[in-house]
C-alpha cells in the first residue's frame, strides 16, 4: 500500500485516518486517485442537508460514503454522482445487526480489511460489478452465529456472495480458531483475499481456455469438493505439502489451492508496495539483486522480480521479529511449484486488468443494503 500525507500540513497518514491530528482537517480516500485527501467543507446549500467537501488533492467536490455515519468507511463519492455508497460499500448486501452489543465494533474491523482488499482490486483493474449490474456480480454478507447449530455461519463464497462470520473480527475468537485449525496465519484481511480468490476463479478461470493449464498446476477441480474437505479435516495434509502448496489448507482441494495462492499474491504485492513507497533498503542483498531498494512497482514487476524482492523483505522482517522474541512474521515457504501457481494468478489478473483510463468508465450504480434479520 502507498504511504499518504496530508496535503495541508504534510503529516503522515494511515489509510484508515479520518482526521489529520496535526492540522485538524477532515480526511477521505479517493479510490480513483488512489490517495487520501485533506478536505475543506463547502458552504451549505440552502434547502439541502448534504455536506459537501472540497478535496485538496484535486480541488473537486465530494460527499462521504453513507457508511461514514457509522464510522466504518472514510471513502468519498463525487458530488456529480447520485450514489450514496462508495466503490467498496456498494457491494454490501447484509451488514451485521447493530442492535447486538459489539457488532458495530466488529463490523468496523471487517470494513477496514474489506477496504484494503478493494484498494488492491481497484489498483489491479479487476472487474467489480455489483449484483444489480450483473446477476453474477460481487456481494458481501456479514453474519453472526445466533446460538444454534442451524444458524451457524460459515465464512465462504457461493455464486458471487462472500459471507464473513463477524466472529472473525474478534481477536480472541480468531486466535482460538487459528490454534484449533492448526493455521500459521489467520486475519480478517486474509479471509477477504482468500474468498475473493474463489469469486475470481469463477470469473477468470472456470469455463475459459485456461482451465486446462489450471488443472495441470493446481489439480482437477471436478473431484468432489465436500469429500476432499472431509478427508482433509479427518486426516490432515500430506507430510510433504509444503513442497507443493503455499499452506496446508491449500492441499485440501484445487479450489482452495487457487484461493490461498491468490490471497498470497495479494499479500505480496501490497506489502512490497509499502516497502517500495517507504524506500526500504536491505543489506545484505540477495545474489544478482538489482539493488537493495525496492525500486520497482509491484504491480508492474515480473514474478522473478517479485520473488527476489519478497525473499529479501521477508528475511528482514522475520529477523526483526526474532530480535523481539516473536514468531516469524512470514512463516511460509515458496517452493518452485508454488511460484508457478503464483505466476498463473498474476497472468490471469493481468489479462483482464482495466487500463487506468478505463477505471472512470466503470459503472457505479447505487447499491442499497439489507440488514440482517436477527429473528
VENVENHU-V635313 format. One record per run of one state. SS is the DSSP state (H for helix, E for strand, C for the rest). FROM is the first residue (numbers start at 1). TO is the last residue. If there is no record, write none. Layout:
ss: [SS/SS]
from: [FROM/FROM]
to: [TO/TO]
//
This chain:
ss: [C/E/C/E/C/E/C/E/C/E/C/E/C/E/C/H/C/E/C/H/E/C/H/C/E/C/H/C/E/C/E/H/C/H/C/H/C/H/C/H/C/H/C/H/C/H/C/E/C/E/C/H/C/H/C/H/C/E/C]
from: [1/4/6/12/14/19/20/26/31/35/42/53/56/61/65/66/71/75/79/89/92/96/103/125/139/144/149/152/156/159/161/166/170/171/182/188/205/211/219/225/236/241/244/249/252/254/279/281/282/293/294/303/324/336/353/356/360/370/372]
to: [3/5/11/13/18/19/25/30/34/41/52/55/60/64/65/70/74/78/88/91/95/102/124/138/143/148/151/155/158/160/165/169/170/181/187/204/210/218/224/235/240/243/248/251/253/278/280/281/292/293/302/323/335/352/355/359/369/371/375]
//
